[in-house]
Amino acid sequence: MCGLVLEISMLVMGLIGVITGKLTIAKNTRVEGTPARIAGVILMLPLPTALFLGFMLGLLLGNSMPLETIQIIATVLEFGLIIVCLVVALMYANSKKITVTPPAAPPQEPPAVPPVQ
């Protein structure tokens, strides 16, 4: 269940990156344009790939192995896929990042007013 939540959240982040072309990695780090779309596609890969791998696992090993063994294999494959896609997307986005500087804080003292004559 936790894997599905991670996959859906990565899918949503990937869709945001693909549609808007902007992907925020950290507080002051952002990726824009084509690199954001590529990282978004990489983030969207785990859900359809896990569905395909689960289907193939059930098709190939469904009758020859006990159910508990198949579930363990599927869980390991799913979390491995999530980790690999997340690491690859973050490494790619980090290599193409744009560092955003926060706006300067306003001065603490009021501006100097020349004396009136």
VMD Tcl script that builds the backbone (N, CA, C; Angstrom):
set m [mol new atoms 351]
animate dup $m
set s [atomselect $m all]
$s set {name element resname resid chain x y z} {
  {N N MET 1 A 0.818 -1.187 0.000}
  {CA C MET 1 A 0.000 0.000 0.000}
  {C C MET 1 A 0.868 1.260 0.000}
  {N N CYS 2 A 1.946 1.216 0.777}
  {CA C CYS 2 A 2.861 2.359 0.838}
  {C C CYS 2 A 3.508 2.602 -0.529}
  {N N GLY 3 A 3.811 1.514 -1.223}
  {CA C GLY 3 A 4.395 1.647 -2.554}
  {C C GLY 3 A 3.452 2.325 -3.520}
  {N N LEU 4 A 2.165 2.013 -3.427}
  {CA C LEU 4 A 1.176 2.624 -4.298}
  {C C LEU 4 A 1.046 4.118 -4.017}
  {N N VAL 5 A 1.082 4.488 -2.750}
  {CA C VAL 5 A 1.017 5.904 -2.390}
  {C C VAL 5 A 2.230 6.645 -2.937}
  {N N LEU 6 A 3.402 6.054 -2.824}
  {CA C LEU 6 A 4.611 6.672 -3.375}
  {C C LEU 6 A 4.517 6.788 -4.895}
  {N N GLU 7 A 4.029 5.755 -5.550}
  {CA C GLU 7 A 3.911 5.788 -7.004}
  {C C GLU 7 A 2.919 6.850 -7.462}
  {N N ILE 8 A 1.799 6.979 -6.771}
  {CA C ILE 8 A 0.805 7.986 -7.150}
  {C C ILE 8 A 1.341 9.393 -6.904}
  {N N SER 9 A 2.052 9.604 -5.794}
  {CA C SER 9 A 2.616 10.933 -5.539}
  {C C SER 9 A 3.702 11.276 -6.554}
  {N N MET 10 A 4.495 10.286 -6.950}
  {CA C MET 10 A 5.495 10.537 -7.992}
  {C C MET 10 A 4.813 10.813 -9.332}
  {N N LEU 11 A 3.702 10.140 -9.610}
  {CA C LEU 11 A 2.947 10.383 -10.839}
  {C C LEU 11 A 2.417 11.806 -10.873}
  {N N VAL 12 A 1.880 12.282 -9.744}
  {CA C VAL 12 A 1.355 13.647 -9.681}
  {C C VAL 12 A 2.479 14.664 -9.868}
  {N N MET 13 A 3.621 14.452 -9.196}
  {CA C MET 13 A 4.759 15.363 -9.364}
  {C C MET 13 A 5.261 15.355 -10.803}
  {N N GLY 14 A 5.298 14.166 -11.405}
  {CA C GLY 14 A 5.725 14.065 -12.789}
  {C C GLY 14 A 4.777 14.764 -13.734}
  {N N LEU 15 A 3.462 14.632 -13.493}
  {CA C LEU 15 A 2.482 15.331 -14.330}
  {C C LEU 15 A 2.623 16.843 -14.208}
  {N N ILE 16 A 2.868 17.318 -12.994}
  {CA C ILE 16 A 3.082 18.756 -12.800}
  {C C ILE 16 A 4.312 19.211 -13.579}
  {N N GLY 17 A 5.376 18.422 -13.523}
  {CA C GLY 17 A 6.589 18.781 -14.261}
  {C C GLY 17 A 6.395 18.748 -15.763}
  {N N VAL 18 A 5.649 17.771 -16.264}
  {CA C VAL 18 A 5.439 17.658 -17.711}
  {C C VAL 18 A 4.504 18.748 -18.211}
  {N N ILE 19 A 3.429 19.004 -17.500}
  {CA C ILE 19 A 2.438 19.977 -17.972}
  {C C ILE 19 A 2.943 21.405 -17.850}
  {N N THR 20 A 3.490 21.774 -16.696}
  {CA C THR 20 A 3.896 23.168 -16.488}
  {C C THR 20 A 5.311 23.459 -16.971}
  {N N GLY 21 A 6.155 22.451 -17.039}
  {CA C GLY 21 A 7.541 22.688 -17.418}
  {C C GLY 21 A 8.367 23.256 -16.281}
  {N N LYS 22 A 7.846 23.188 -15.065}
  {CA C LYS 22 A 8.557 23.677 -13.884}
  {C C LYS 22 A 8.474 22.613 -12.815}
  {N N LEU 23 A 9.605 22.311 -12.207}
  {CA C LEU 23 A 9.655 21.287 -11.171}
  {C C LEU 23 A 10.554 21.787 -10.052}
  {N N THR 24 A 10.016 21.872 -8.843}
  {CA C THR 24 A 10.793 22.330 -7.697}
  {C C THR 24 A 11.424 21.124 -7.015}
  {N N ILE 25 A 12.748 21.141 -6.905}
  {CA C ILE 25 A 13.484 20.038 -6.281}
  {C C ILE 25 A 13.621 20.273 -4.790}
  {N N ALA 26 A 14.079 21.451 -4.429}
  {CA C ALA 26 A 14.275 21.805 -3.030}
  {C C ALA 26 A 13.729 23.214 -2.827}
  {N N LYS 27 A 13.962 23.758 -1.654}
  {CA C LYS 27 A 13.392 25.054 -1.316}
  {C C LYS 27 A 13.835 26.153 -2.291}
  {N N ASN 28 A 15.101 26.206 -2.609}
  {CA C ASN 28 A 15.625 27.256 -3.483}
  {C C ASN 28 A 16.127 26.707 -4.810}
  {N N THR 29 A 15.726 25.520 -5.181}
  {CA C THR 29 A 16.227 24.893 -6.406}
  {C C THR 29 A 15.051 24.482 -7.273}
  {N N ARG 30 A 15.115 24.878 -8.557}
  {CA C ARG 30 A 14.029 24.606 -9.478}
  {C C ARG 30 A 14.602 24.216 -10.834}
  {N N VAL 31 A 13.840 23.429 -11.583}
  {CA C VAL 31 A 14.201 23.045 -12.945}
  {C C VAL 31 A 13.086 23.535 -13.849}
  {N N GLU 32 A 13.445 24.105 -14.997}
  {CA C GLU 32 A 12.440 24.631 -15.916}
  {C C GLU 32 A 12.691 24.130 -17.321}
  {N N GLY 33 A 11.635 24.104 -18.113}
  {CA C GLY 33 A 11.743 23.767 -19.528}
  {C C GLY 33 A 11.854 22.273 -19.789}
  {N N THR 34 A 12.628 21.946 -20.800}
  {CA C THR 34 A 12.787 20.548 -21.212}
  {C C THR 34 A 13.352 19.656 -20.108}
  {N N PRO 35 A 14.353 20.076 -19.336}
  {CA C PRO 35 A 14.825 19.211 -18.244}
  {C C PRO 35 A 13.731 18.880 -17.229}
  {N N ALA 36 A 12.834 19.810 -16.957}
  {CA C ALA 36 A 11.735 19.531 -16.025}
  {C C ALA 36 A 10.779 18.509 -16.615}
  {N N ARG 37 A 10.540 18.592 -17.905}
  {CA C ARG 37 A 9.651 17.626 -18.544}
  {C C ARG 37 A 10.274 16.233 -18.588}
  {N N ILE 38 A 11.567 16.151 -18.837}
  {CA C ILE 38 A 12.244 14.845 -18.846}
  {C C ILE 38 A 12.235 14.237 -17.441}
  {N N ALA 39 A 12.537 15.051 -16.428}
  {CA C ALA 39 A 12.495 14.558 -15.048}
  {C C ALA 39 A 11.069 14.152 -14.675}
  {N N GLY 40 A 10.074 14.877 -15.177}
  {CA C GLY 40 A 8.681 14.525 -14.921}
  {C C GLY 40 A 8.304 13.179 -15.524}
  {N N VAL 41 A 8.779 12.912 -16.724}
  {CA C VAL 41 A 8.506 11.614 -17.352}
  {C C VAL 41 A 9.169 10.496 -16.561}
  {N N ILE 42 A 10.385 10.724 -16.095}
  {CA C ILE 42 A 11.072 9.706 -15.286}
  {C C ILE 42 A 10.303 9.461 -13.990}
  {N N LEU 43 A 9.747 10.524 -13.392}
  {CA C LEU 43 A 8.976 10.364 -12.165}
  {C C LEU 43 A 7.661 9.619 -12.408}
  {N N MET 44 A 7.124 9.699 -13.614}
  {CA C MET 44 A 5.859 9.022 -13.912}
  {C C MET 44 A 6.042 7.544 -14.249}
  {N N LEU 45 A 7.254 7.086 -14.488}
  {CA C LEU 45 A 7.488 5.708 -14.919}
  {C C LEU 45 A 7.141 4.602 -13.919}
  {N N PRO 46 A 7.294 4.761 -12.598}
  {CA C PRO 46 A 7.092 3.618 -11.706}
  {C C PRO 46 A 5.699 2.989 -11.744}
  {N N LEU 47 A 4.641 3.776 -11.822}
  {CA C LEU 47 A 3.299 3.204 -11.758}
  {C C LEU 47 A 2.986 2.303 -12.954}
  {N N PRO 48 A 3.124 2.757 -14.192}
  {CA C PRO 48 A 2.822 1.834 -15.296}
  {C C PRO 48 A 3.814 0.680 -15.392}
  {N N THR 49 A 5.070 0.921 -15.038}
  {CA C THR 49 A 6.056 -0.158 -15.088}
  {C C THR 49 A 5.767 -1.215 -14.027}
  {N N ALA 50 A 5.366 -0.799 -12.832}
  {CA C ALA 50 A 5.029 -1.761 -11.782}
  {C C ALA 50 A 3.791 -2.567 -12.161}
  {N N LEU 51 A 2.817 -1.917 -12.795}
  {CA C LEU 51 A 1.639 -2.653 -13.253}
  {C C LEU 51 A 2.027 -3.701 -14.290}
  {N N PHE 52 A 2.873 -3.316 -15.231}
  {CA C PHE 52 A 3.316 -4.262 -16.264}
  {C C PHE 52 A 4.124 -5.405 -15.648}
  {N N LEU 53 A 5.056 -5.072 -14.743}
  {CA C LEU 53 A 5.866 -6.113 -14.107}
  {C C LEU 53 A 5.009 -7.047 -13.250}
  {N N GLY 54 A 4.018 -6.509 -12.571}
  {CA C GLY 54 A 3.123 -7.350 -11.780}
  {C C GLY 54 A 2.307 -8.282 -12.654}
  {N N PHE 55 A 1.842 -7.774 -13.793}
  {CA C PHE 55 A 1.105 -8.619 -14.730}
  {C C PHE 55 A 1.991 -9.735 -15.272}
  {N N MET 56 A 3.199 -9.394 -15.662}
  {CA C MET 56 A 4.111 -10.401 -16.201}
  {C C MET 56 A 4.532 -11.402 -15.131}
  {N N LEU 57 A 4.723 -10.934 -13.922}
  {CA C LEU 57 A 5.085 -11.830 -12.817}
  {C C LEU 57 A 3.965 -12.831 -12.551}
  {N N GLY 58 A 2.735 -12.348 -12.534}
  {CA C GLY 58 A 1.612 -13.245 -12.332}
  {C C GLY 58 A 1.418 -14.207 -13.489}
  {N N LEU 59 A 1.681 -13.728 -14.682}
  {CA C LEU 59 A 1.522 -14.569 -15.866}
  {C C LEU 59 A 2.588 -15.655 -15.932}
  {N N LEU 60 A 3.823 -15.317 -15.607}
  {CA C LEU 60 A 4.917 -16.277 -15.741}
  {C C LEU 60 A 5.081 -17.174 -14.518}
  {N N LEU 61 A 4.840 -16.635 -13.317}
  {CA C LEU 61 A 5.107 -17.409 -12.111}
  {C C LEU 61 A 3.839 -17.742 -11.330}
  {N N GLY 62 A 2.686 -17.423 -11.856}
  {CA C GLY 62 A 1.441 -17.553 -11.113}
  {C C GLY 62 A 1.150 -18.938 -10.594}
  {N N ASN 63 A 1.371 -19.963 -11.363}
  {CA C ASN 63 A 1.019 -21.318 -10.939}
  {C C ASN 63 A 2.184 -22.098 -10.378}
  {N N SER 64 A 3.401 -21.659 -10.617}
  {CA C SER 64 A 4.552 -22.466 -10.234}
  {C C SER 64 A 5.132 -22.125 -8.867}
  {N N MET 65 A 4.741 -20.999 -8.270}
  {CA C MET 65 A 5.300 -20.589 -6.979}
  {C C MET 65 A 4.172 -20.300 -6.000}
  {N N PRO 66 A 4.474 -20.399 -4.699}
  {CA C PRO 66 A 3.459 -20.024 -3.699}
  {C C PRO 66 A 3.169 -18.523 -3.739}
  {N N LEU 67 A 1.977 -18.159 -3.331}
  {CA C LEU 67 A 1.531 -16.774 -3.385}
  {C C LEU 67 A 2.416 -15.848 -2.545}
  {N N GLU 68 A 2.867 -16.305 -1.393}
  {CA C GLU 68 A 3.693 -15.458 -0.522}
  {C C GLU 68 A 5.015 -15.104 -1.192}
  {N N THR 69 A 5.595 -16.051 -1.903}
  {CA C THR 69 A 6.863 -15.800 -2.590}
  {C C THR 69 A 6.673 -14.779 -3.708}
  {N N ILE 70 A 5.595 -14.895 -4.444}
  {CA C ILE 70 A 5.310 -13.955 -5.531}
  {C C ILE 70 A 5.082 -12.557 -4.961}
  {N N GLN 71 A 4.393 -12.458 -3.834}
  {CA C GLN 71 A 4.159 -11.154 -3.217}
  {C C GLN 71 A 5.458 -10.517 -2.738}
  {N N ILE 72 A 6.360 -11.303 -2.197}
  {CA C ILE 72 A 7.654 -10.768 -1.758}
  {C C ILE 72 A 8.456 -10.270 -2.955}
  {N N ILE 73 A 8.482 -11.063 -4.028}
  {CA C ILE 73 A 9.202 -10.653 -5.238}
  {C C ILE 73 A 8.602 -9.369 -5.805}
  {N N ALA 74 A 7.279 -9.290 -5.844}
  {CA C ALA 74 A 6.616 -8.097 -6.378}
  {C C ALA 74 A 6.905 -6.861 -5.534}
  {N N THR 75 A 6.919 -7.017 -4.221}
  {CA C THR 75 A 7.196 -5.890 -3.331}
  {C C THR 75 A 8.626 -5.390 -3.505}
  {N N VAL 76 A 9.563 -6.315 -3.583}
  {CA C VAL 76 A 10.964 -5.922 -3.780}
  {C C VAL 76 A 11.141 -5.227 -5.126}
  {N N LEU 77 A 10.529 -5.757 -6.174}
  {CA C LEU 77 A 10.618 -5.117 -7.499}
  {C C LEU 77 A 9.990 -3.730 -7.489}
  {N N GLU 78 A 8.858 -3.605 -6.826}
  {CA C GLU 78 A 8.162 -2.324 -6.799}
  {C C GLU 78 A 8.976 -1.253 -6.082}
  {N N PHE 79 A 9.470 -1.565 -4.893}
  {CA C PHE 79 A 10.252 -0.570 -4.161}
  {C C PHE 79 A 11.595 -0.293 -4.835}
  {N N GLY 80 A 12.190 -1.302 -5.443}
  {CA C GLY 80 A 13.417 -1.074 -6.212}
  {C C GLY 80 A 13.174 -0.139 -7.381}
  {N N LEU 81 A 12.058 -0.327 -8.051}
  {CA C LEU 81 A 11.703 0.530 -9.181}
  {C C LEU 81 A 11.448 1.965 -8.729}
  {N N ILE 82 A 10.765 2.115 -7.605}
  {CA C ILE 82 A 10.498 3.457 -7.073}
  {C C ILE 82 A 11.805 4.162 -6.735}
  {N N ILE 83 A 12.693 3.473 -6.046}
  {CA C ILE 83 A 13.961 4.087 -5.629}
  {C C ILE 83 A 14.809 4.456 -6.841}
  {N N VAL 84 A 14.903 3.550 -7.813}
  {CA C VAL 84 A 15.721 3.820 -9.004}
  {C C VAL 84 A 15.184 5.016 -9.771}
  {N N CYS 85 A 13.877 5.061 -10.010}
  {CA C CYS 85 A 13.300 6.181 -10.768}
  {C C CYS 85 A 13.431 7.499 -10.018}
  {N N LEU 86 A 13.235 7.472 -8.711}
  {CA C LEU 86 A 13.363 8.696 -7.926}
  {C C LEU 86 A 14.795 9.210 -7.932}
  {N N VAL 87 A 15.756 8.317 -7.753}
  {CA C VAL 87 A 17.161 8.730 -7.746}
  {C C VAL 87 A 17.591 9.257 -9.108}
  {N N VAL 88 A 17.196 8.577 -10.173}
  {CA C VAL 88 A 17.572 9.024 -11.520}
  {C C VAL 88 A 16.949 10.386 -11.827}
  {N N ALA 89 A 15.670 10.572 -11.488}
  {CA C ALA 89 A 15.007 11.854 -11.747}
  {C C ALA 89 A 15.656 12.982 -10.954}
  {N N LEU 90 A 15.970 12.727 -9.688}
  {CA C LEU 90 A 16.596 13.776 -8.878}
  {C C LEU 90 A 18.011 14.083 -9.334}
  {N N MET 91 A 18.759 13.068 -9.731}
  {CA C MET 91 A 20.116 13.314 -10.227}
  {C C MET 91 A 20.078 14.116 -11.529}
  {N N TYR 92 A 19.158 13.769 -12.423}
  {CA C TYR 92 A 19.056 14.504 -13.687}
  {C C TYR 92 A 18.614 15.945 -13.430}
  {N N ALA 93 A 17.592 16.118 -12.604}
  {CA C ALA 93 A 17.101 17.463 -12.324}
  {C C ALA 93 A 18.144 18.296 -11.585}
  {N N ASN 94 A 18.904 17.666 -10.698}
  {CA C ASN 94 A 19.939 18.391 -9.956}
  {C C ASN 94 A 21.070 18.839 -10.867}
  {N N SER 95 A 21.323 18.077 -11.940}
  {CA C SER 95 A 22.383 18.485 -12.861}
  {C C SER 95 A 21.950 19.654 -13.742}
  {N N LYS 96 A 20.649 19.875 -13.887}
  {CA C LYS 96 A 20.127 20.959 -14.732}
  {C C LYS 96 A 19.447 22.051 -13.920}
  {N N LYS 97 A 19.748 22.148 -12.639}
  {CA C LYS 97 A 19.006 23.014 -11.737}
  {C C LYS 97 A 19.275 24.489 -11.957}
  {N N ILE 98 A 18.317 25.276 -11.480}
  {CA C ILE 98 A 18.425 26.725 -11.435}
  {C C ILE 98 A 18.264 27.106 -9.969}
  {N N THR 99 A 19.222 27.795 -9.415}
  {CA C THR 99 A 19.128 28.204 -8.017}
  {C C THR 99 A 18.384 29.526 -7.952}
  {N N VAL 100 A 17.321 29.541 -7.182}
  {CA C VAL 100 A 16.494 30.735 -7.036}
  {C C VAL 100 A 16.892 31.426 -5.754}
  {N N THR 101 A 17.258 32.694 -5.871}
  {CA C THR 101 A 17.613 33.440 -4.669}
  {C C THR 101 A 16.356 34.081 -4.101}
  {N N PRO 102 A 16.173 33.999 -2.797}
  {CA C PRO 102 A 14.990 34.625 -2.206}
  {C C PRO 102 A 15.084 36.140 -2.333}
  {N N PRO 103 A 13.953 36.826 -2.380}
  {CA C PRO 103 A 14.006 38.284 -2.488}
  {C C PRO 103 A 14.674 38.903 -1.265}
  {N N ALA 104 A 15.338 40.020 -1.517}
  {CA C ALA 104 A 16.058 40.693 -0.433}
  {C C ALA 104 A 15.072 41.228 0.594}
  {N N ALA 105 A 15.462 41.144 1.838}
  {CA C ALA 105 A 14.614 41.645 2.918}
  {C C ALA 105 A 14.618 43.174 2.895}
  {N N PRO 106 A 13.488 43.779 3.198}
  {CA C PRO 106 A 13.466 45.242 3.223}
  {C C PRO 106 A 14.355 45.775 4.357}
  {N N PRO 107 A 14.895 46.968 4.193}
  {CA C PRO 107 A 15.767 47.516 5.248}
  {C C PRO 107 A 14.979 47.711 6.547}
  {N N GLN 108 A 15.681 47.548 7.654}
  {CA C GLN 108 A 15.045 47.617 8.965}
  {C C GLN 108 A 14.820 49.061 9.444}
  {N N GLU 109 A 15.627 49.994 8.973}
  {CA C GLU 109 A 15.476 51.372 9.416}
  {C C GLU 109 A 14.799 52.191 8.315}
  {N N PRO 110 A 14.060 53.196 8.686}
  {CA C PRO 110 A 13.369 54.004 7.670}
  {C C PRO 110 A 14.387 54.778 6.834}
  {N N PRO 111 A 13.993 55.154 5.615}
  {CA C PRO 111 A 14.923 55.905 4.764}
  {C C PRO 111 A 15.218 57.287 5.377}
  {N N ALA 112 A 16.402 57.763 5.084}
  {CA C ALA 112 A 16.812 59.066 5.622}
  {C C ALA 112 A 16.028 60.174 4.920}
  {N N VAL 113 A 15.535 61.110 5.698}
  {CA C VAL 113 A 14.787 62.240 5.157}
  {C C VAL 113 A 15.646 63.479 5.359}
  {N N PRO 114 A 15.881 64.230 4.299}
  {CA C PRO 114 A 16.710 65.433 4.484}
  {C C PRO 114 A 15.969 66.453 5.366}
  {N N PRO 115 A 16.717 67.231 6.137}
  {CA C PRO 115 A 16.075 68.229 7.007}
  {C C PRO 115 A 15.367 69.298 6.189}
  {N N VAL 116 A 14.250 69.778 6.707}
  {CA C VAL 116 A 13.454 70.809 6.075}
  {C C VAL 116 A 14.009 72.168 6.474}
  {N N GLN 117 A 14.178 73.085 5.494}
  {CA C GLN 117 A 14.722 74.418 5.811}
  {C C GLN 117 A 13.691 75.477 5.706}
}
mol reanalyze $m
mol bondsrecalc $m
mol representation Tube
mol addrep $m
